[in-house]
Amino acid sequence: MDSLDDVIVAPITGVTPAAVALIRGSGAGSWRLAEAVFRAAGNSRLEPRHAVLGVIHNDGEVIDEGYLVLFESGKSYTTEESFELSCHGNPAIVRRIVNLLIEKGARAARPGEFTERAFLNGRIDLTQAEAVRDTIEAATEAQQRRARLLRDGRLARHAAEIRRKIAHELATVEAVTDFSEEIGDLDREASCERISSIVAEIRELIANASSAHIMRHGLRIAIVGRPNVGKSSLMNRMLGSDRAIVTEIPGTTRDTIEEAVEVRGLPVVLIDTAGIRQTEDRVEAIGVERSQLAAAHADTVWMVIEAPSGWTSEDEALAAALGREPDLIVANKADLGKQESRGILVSALTGEGFDQLEAAVQDCFGAELPLANERQSERLAAAADRLEAARATLEEGMPTDLACVDLYGALHEVGAVTGDSATDDILEQIFRDFCIGK
């Protein structure tokens, strides 16, 4: 059975070959373990938070050279007595050193266990712990900015202030419930106004929940249209490479093609689809079905038409067959003529109008970076529901102690966001998705 008293070790850098790798150890007794496999060069002395050059050895047999840094309790990532050992980034060397440390008494850290210990030891809250994973996985500038805000405690401070307000209201209602003879009756109207204000604050925080999902997984844009209107050329221009095959033959694209791209620092997944039309070609027909399915599940749909010919009856039939309204009309081939005035006029050949396409992408993300993720939004929504139930109790003149039950429930739900009242299964689910070395 794993214990918080164990010394845990794991590489905290990548597993691919590199110039340098770092191995972290944490837990009471980790210094003694590090000193058992490390010998400082010359007359160097080991001091906390000072890098010391030396050799890593197994009972005198030198394995590699590197640096050892010791961190005293309260000054490390986990707040525990810890060490970080650098060596050359050869995966075989890293494995040998980690195995040696395990032989000397440590155990391999579980995925996310260093961050889990930082949370359990009170250095960070649950929103900041989740932000660590977001930081590791961030592939775009916007994802990095959002993760930094969360690591800095932006959402944690919001949640703490909301909890404070709920706790204050709960104390007020409880005091009147228990001591009405001494302090008088509850001003129900004022209490309901304060609760409504808290609910509004919570609703505002979770308003961008869908944007948070898109920020993490990328805005999925389905590019649809008739054959040969330039969907693949449009996608290639956005990607800056010839990912999709482009020919003058209608129906060249037979299947959906997905590619991730960064647009103005934002994560986007472009989905090039087969041209939608009636066809006797069985393979092309399957592609058309997949195009319709891709459009149904996309976050937004761009319908490409030809600028020289404008909106046609075939375009009208295609739009009807999509099963949803296109979110944006893109009139391509503007370099050949501009009969069409609706939507955005672009040329995949010259790049005309692509700044407007990028602006349309940016508009899908909103003006502010979303903070709450799906898990956090669910808990905040549950808190808002409990608060509204408490308000209804007070508005209907029901006993105030019934309102207290829902106020306690709201307090618990907000606590689950930051980890103050998170259950073991929630914590396990969050940390098991981490990489091993974090």
N, C-alpha and C positions, 0 to 999 in steps of 0.2 A: 504494500500500500504506500503510495507516494505521500510524503509529508513535507510541511513547510520547514522542518528542521533539516532536511536533506541539503547537501551541497549539490547544486546542479551545474552542468556545463553544456555548452553548445557553441558552435561557430556563430558569430553574429554578422559575418560577411557572406557573400555568395559562395556557391559550391563550384563555380567554374574557375579554371586557372586564372590567377591574378598575381600581381607583384607582391601584395601583402594580404594576409588574412588575420582576423581577430577572433580569439576564443575567449568567451566570458565564463566566469565561474561566480556563483553567488550562494551565500548561506554561511551560517556560523561554522568556522573551521576552514573556510576557503583559502585564507592566507597560508595556513599551514600546508594545505594541499599544493598550492602554487609553489611554495618554497621547496617542496619535496622534488619538484621536477625542474626547477630553475636555479641556475647558479650565476650570480652577478659577476660581471667582468671586473678584473682588477680589484681595487679597494672600494668599489661602489657599495653603497648601503641602500637597502630598500626602505623607502619612506612613502607614506600615503600620498597619492596623487602626483607622484614623480615617476617619469618613465626611466627605467634602468635597463641598460644593455646587458645581455648575458647569453647563456646557452640553455636550451631546453634539452634535458638528458633523461635517460632511463638508467638509474643506478650507475652513472658515470659514462654511459654510452651516449655521445652527443647525437641528438636528432636534428637540431636546427639552431640557428641563432635568432634572436628576437629581443623584444622589449617586454618588460612586465610592469604594469601599473596596478598598485593596490588602492582600494577605496575602503575607507573605514565605514562602519555602520552609520547611517544617516547622511552619507555623502555620495552614495552610489545610485544607479538607476533604480534598483529595487529597494533602496534604503538599507539593505543588508550589507554585511561584510562581503566584499566582492573583489574580483581581480579581472583584468583584461590582459591577455597574453597575445602579442603579435608574433607572427612567423611568416615565412614565405608562403604565398598563396597556392602552392601545389596541393591539390585535393588529397593526395596520398599522405603528405606530411601532416595536413590538418587532421585527417582521420586518425593517424597514428598518435598524435598528441592527445586528441580527445579520448581515444581508447585507453591511453596511458593514465589520464586523469581519472577515468572510470575505474581502472584497475586499482588506483590508489585510494578509492573510497567515494568518489562522486557518482552521480547517476546522470544519464542524458536528460536534458530538459525537455519537457513536453512542448508542443507548439504553443507559443504565446506565454510560456510560464514565467519568463522574466517580467513581462508586462503585467501578468496576472498578480505576481508578487508585489509589483509597484502599486497596483490597485489595492490589494488586500492590506498592504502596509500603510495605506493612506497618502501616498505621494501624489497620486493622480486619481481622478474619479473615472466612472465608467465611460463617459463621453470622451474623455481624453485618451483612455485606453483604446477605444474604437478608432480614434483619430490616428493612433500610431499605425494601425493596419492600413488606414486610408492613405497615410503618408507613404508607406512602402509601396502600395499599389498605384499611387498617382502617376498618370502617364502624361497629363497635360498641365499647363500653367494654372488653369482655374482649379483643377483638382488639388494641386499643391497648395494654392492659396486657401481653399476651404479647409483642408486638413490642418494647415497652420493655425487658422482661427480656432478650430476645435481643440488643438493641442494647447493653445494659449488659454483655454477655458471660457471661450465666448458663450457656448451653449450652457456650460456648467453654471456660469453666473446668472444667466437667464432663469434656469431651472431653480437655482437657489433662491432667487428673489421671488419667484412664484410660490415656492414652498413657504417662504417667510410670510407672505400675504395670506396664504391659506391657513397656516398655523395661527396667525393673529386672529383671523375670523373665527376659527374653531375655538380659540380661547375665549373670545368675546361671547359666542353663543353658549359655550359650556358654563361660563361664569354666570350668565343670566339664568340658565337652566337650574343651576345649583343654588344660587344666592339671590333669587328674584326679590325676596322680601327685603334684603339689605340694599340692593343696587337698582331695583326697579325692573320693569319689563324691557325686553329687547325691542329696539327700533327696527322692526322688520323691513321697512322700506329702505332704510339706509344700508342694512345688511345685504339686501338683495342687490342694491346698486353696486356695492363693493364686490360682491360675487360676480355680477355681470361684467365688471371691469376686468376681473381676473380671467374670466372665460374669454373675453375679447383678446386679452394678451396671449393666451394659449393658442387660440385659433389663428392669430397672426403668425405665431411661431411655426405652426404646422401647415400654413397655407401653401408653402412651397415644397411640400413633401414629394410630389411627383417630380419636381425639379431636382430634388436631392437624388432620386433614383436615376434620373437622366444624367446628372452630373457624375455619378459613380460608374454607370454602365455605358454612357454615351447616348446622344440623341440619335435615334434610329430614323433615318430619312429614306423612304421608299421613293425611288425615281421611276415614275410610270409614264406611259404614253404609247402612241401608235408606233409600229415598226418604222425605223429609219428617220425618226425625228431628232436623233442626236443624243439619246439618253446616255449611251456609253461614252460619247465624246465629252458630255457634260461632266460625267463622273471622273473621267481621266483628267480633265482640266482641274477639277477640285483636288484630286490626289497629286497632281503634278507628275503623273507617270501614266504609261499606257497599260493600265491593268486590265481594262476591258477591251475585247476585240472590236475594232471599228472597221466596217466595210460599207459599200453602197448597197449591199444585198439586204433587203428587208428580212427580218427574222433571224439575224445572225446570233443574237443572244438567245439561248435556249433555256437558260436556268438563271436563277438569281445569283448575283455576285456581291459579297459583302466585303467592305474594306473600312478600316478605322482611319480617321484623319483628324488632325487638330485644326480647328477653325477659330482664329482669334483667341487662341489659348483654351478653347472649349472642346470637349470630346464629342466626336460625331462618328456615327456608323452610316456610311452610304450604302444603299442597297440598289444595285442596278438590276432591273427586271426585264423579262422578255416583253417584247411589244405585244400589247393586248389587241387581239383581233380574232375573227372567226377563221379557223384553219382546218384543213383536212389532214395536215401533217401531225401524226400522233405524238411525236416527240415535242414539237412546238406547242401542241395543245396542253401537254403536261406543264411546259414552261409558263404558259398563260395562266393556268390554274395556280401555280406557285407564285406568280406575280400578284394575283388577286389576294392570295393568302398573306403575302409579305405586306401588301398595302393595309390589310385589315389589322395587322399586329404592329405596324410602325407607329412611332410617336407623331410623325408628321408625313404628309404625302405631297411630293412635288409632281405635278403633272406637266410634262413637257409637250409643247406643240411647236409648230413651225411658224416663225414670225412672218415670212413672206406670204404664206397662204392664209394665215389667221385661223380663227376657230372654225372648225369644219363639222359637218354632220357626223363624221367618224369620231371626232373628239367628243362630241356630245354623247354618242353611244358608249364610248369608252368610259366616260365619267359616270354614266348611269350604271355601268357594269361593275364599277369598283366596289360598290356597297357602302361608300362613304364619300363625303364631299372632299375634293382635293383642298389641301390647306394653302397651296400656292400654285399659281399658274406660271410656268417658265416658258417664255416664247424664245426658242433657240433659232440660230441661223440669222440673227439680226443683220449680219454683214451682207446678206443676200437680199435684204428688203425688209420693210417694217410695216406690213399691213395690219398687224395685230397690236392693239393698244392695251389690252388687259394684262394683268400680271407684270412680271419683270422681263424686260427685253434683254437678251444676252446673246453672246456669240461664243460658243465653245472654241472656235477657231482663233479669235482675236483676244478673248478675255473680257470683252465689253460686258458690263453689267454684273460682273462677278463680285464686285464690292457690295452691291445690293443684296446678292445672295448671302454673302457672309453676314450682312446686317440682319437679314431674316433669320439666320441661324442664331445670332446673338439674342434676338428678341424672344426666342423660345426659352431661353434660360432665365429671363427676368433681369431686373436691374441689380438685385442683391444676390450674393451667394447664399444658397439655402443651407441651413444649419442642421436641422433634425433629419436623421435617416428614417427608414421605414419602421424599424423597431421602436425608436424613440417617439416617432409620430403616433404610433398606435397607443403607446402609454399616455402621451399627452392628450390624445383624443378621449381616452377612457377617463382621464382626470376631468376634462371639460364636461363630459357627460355626468359624472358624479356631482360636480359643482352645480350643473343645471338642475339636477334632481334635488339638491339641497335648497336651491333657490325656490323651486316649485313648492317644496314643503313649507317654506316660510311664507310664500305668497298666498297659499291656500289656508293659512292659519292653523296648520297642524302642529303637534307638539314639537318644541325645538330640539328635544333629544333625538328625534328622527333625522333632523338636518345634520346633527353631529355625526351620525353614522356615515352619511355620504361625504361629509367634509373629511373625516378620517380616511375614507376610501380614496378621495382625491389626493390627499397627502401621500398615501402609499404609492399611488400611480406615478406621481411626479418623482418620488424617491426612486422608483424603478428605473427612471431615465438616467440618473447619475450613479446608481448602484447602492444608494442608501437603503433601499428595500428590495434589491434584486434577489431572486431565488437562485439556488445552486444550478438548476438546469439552464437558466438564462446565461449565467456566467460561463458554464461549460460550452454552450453553443457559441458564444462570442469568441472565447479564446482558442477553441479548437480550430478555428479558421485561420489563425495566425501562421506565419512561417516558423520553423523550428527555432531560429536564432533570435527571436524577438519576444 
